[in-house]
Amino acid sequence: AVVRQPANTTSCYRTKVAILGAGVAGITAAQALSNASITDFLVVDRNNYIGGRVAHTSFGSDQNGSSYTVELGANWIQGLGSPGGPENPIWTLGKKYKLDNTFSDYDSLLTYDEAGANDYSEILDAFDTAYDIAEDEAGRILTENLQDTNTRVGFSLAGWKPRKDMHAQAVEWWSWDWETSYSPDDSSFEFGIAGSNLTFNQFSDENNLVWDQRGFNAFVIGEASEFLTQNDSRLLLETVVTSISYSQQGVVVDLEGGGCIEADHAVCTFSLGVLQNEVVDFQPPLPRWKAEAIELFQMGTYTKIFLQFNETFWDPDTQFFLYADPDTRGYYPVWQSLSAPGFLESSNIIFATVVGSESYRIEQQPDEQTKAECLAVLSAMFPDIDIPDPIAFLYPRWSQEEWAFGSYSNWPPGMTLEKHQNLRANVDRLWFAGEANSAEYFGFLHGAWFEGQEVGMRIASLLGNNITSRGNATSGYMTRYEVLHGTTDLWEYNAANGWPTSSFVVNDAS
Ligand SMILES: Cc1cc2nc3c(=O)[nH]c(=O)nc-3n(C[C@H](O)[C@H](O)[C@H](O)COP(=O)(O)OP(=O)(O)OC[C@H]3O[C@@H](n4cnc5c(N)ncnc54)[C@H](O)[C@@H]3O)c2cc1C
């Protein structure tokens, strides 16, 4: 009953549901199936751990010579929850697994430029004033079905124009790019602001940084352990998916090295970057309505550059240090101290963050060059200090990772809610889940958590297991929009609208 019989059926697994990816979305999809008493599933991941983009590494060393654990990927629980209001599920799990975490205090901030310390914090207040106005306007666009614009336009009309003032550019980067990994020019105004509201106004405006030495993914492993046993044969790590053949009857997943999985349904949780880079071959090719949504949504890159020194030469009580480069916006702008109270105290670790084109630039160059650039910036910020050589230095290259091709998604101008729904929608019995598929929480861990769970519940409803609330928003196949119209009918391309010539005229007969 599947689209294609594998060459060697003995090398094939047979299961009801193949879950592709053991990140947050894959694990919550499996958990939802398990909760609906569907135990016949397989979870596949090319990495050798559970957690995907919740990824950590060893770094530097403490006084006893043991290394620290630092997070290369997700680091914050963003938007915790307020009394009486809903709670971010990642916060609930953070408490459940007693993750070590500390409130990130964005007011614990000192500002710098190329000449050292320079207090331009009043520009932060000016930004906040304009942002409040912009928020209202974005809300009006959403409620009145007005045409979306980019966030640059939204900000400009709210009175925020950083122009060539590099202090203002640094403030804007801190307030926008740092979260979204894209500039306001490249971000949807309507959905950028709505997404921020849904996390920071619905849950709370608190961000807690996780510094747990087990690694942030302890919560993902913890949840997986509730339905997977030790060495569970349903978890296939270090297993690479090369192609996915789908139909209305089922799915066949080909694995590197020749094996395959035949399933009634499959859930692809691969990142938007993986889908855009065509690492996995889909048979038949994904329909145009699906492919357009995949290509339009944006995959950003966010890079943390870790440095450990033999002393904390920056203010030991401050969490954040904002640097305005005189020439380049987004040039090593945010420095975050892990040595600050409540974090990895006296670790002498600080990390810089860059995104987008600066990430791509440093990914292309050797570590030594990036280290030299970091030290030059620190020398500018702290002119009275002879900056020592770091004793440890490390950064990931997210946009080059074959299993991620970037860090997390962002909503571009020109993407409507319907078009985004096409990113979510199943194609026959092939389902999609993951961070980018969350209309409300794209980019965040909780987005991945909700999307995985929803797809798991929908598949469970189709398999007929223990789902009582049929017909609600989370059962059955997903809505999709095969045709999406613009707002201009063909007849409107006329002289009255400044379009007297046919768009399809061809006068060159050669
Ligand atoms: C640098 C960075 C910082 C971030 N900061 C935060 C933060 O502070 N707070 C927050 O809430 N979110 C943050 N995020 C976002 C968060 O990490 C993601 O939203 C979330 O982890 C995505 O989960 P997912 O299950 O959708 O995808 P993934 O975690 O990417 O899971 C997909 C899995 O599929 C696997 N896979 C891919 N291709 C194949 C293949 N061909 N075969 C087999 N397996 C494959 C991958 O190995 C991966 O494990 C950050 C992300 C990054 C990278």
The ligand as an ORCA input file, in Angstrom:
! r2SCAN-3c Opt
* xyz 0 1
  C      21.811     29.603     17.854
  C      20.368     29.388     18.223
  C      19.806     30.083     19.277
  C      18.483     29.868     19.639
  N      17.990     30.487     20.745
  C      16.762     30.175     21.195
  C      16.334     30.620     22.465
  O      17.109     31.229     23.199
  N      15.064     30.326     22.860
  C      14.206     29.615     22.078
  O      13.053     29.403     22.477
  N      14.611     29.123     20.879
  C      15.863     29.373     20.449
  N      16.323     28.833     19.281
  C      15.367     28.084     18.443
  C      15.166     26.638     18.916
  O      16.400     26.017     19.092
  C      14.353     25.909     17.853
  O      13.134     26.600     17.665
  C      14.004     24.463     18.192
  O      15.056     23.797     18.839
  C      13.641     23.743     16.894
  O      13.201     22.426     17.145
  P      12.679     21.544     15.934
  O      12.296     20.233     16.504
  O      11.694     22.294     15.146
  O      13.946     21.394     14.955
  P      15.378     20.691     15.181
  O      15.827     20.887     16.576
  O      16.249     21.191     14.095
  O      15.073     19.144     14.970
  C      15.122     18.537     13.707
  C      16.015     17.330     13.755
  O      16.063     16.748     12.447
  C      17.333     16.183     12.267
  N      17.633     16.048     10.839
  C      17.810     17.033      9.927
  N      18.056     16.522      8.720
  C      18.021     15.179      8.853
  C      18.181     14.088      7.942
  N      18.413     14.284      6.637
  N      18.085     12.826      8.423
  C      17.846     12.607      9.743
  N      17.677     13.597     10.638
  C      17.766     14.868     10.196
  C      18.276     17.138     12.942
  O      19.471     16.474     13.312
  C      17.453     17.629     14.140
  O      17.797     16.940     15.323
  C      17.670     28.974     18.914
  C      18.235     28.255     17.864
  C      19.576     28.429     17.533
  C      20.185     27.577     16.469
*
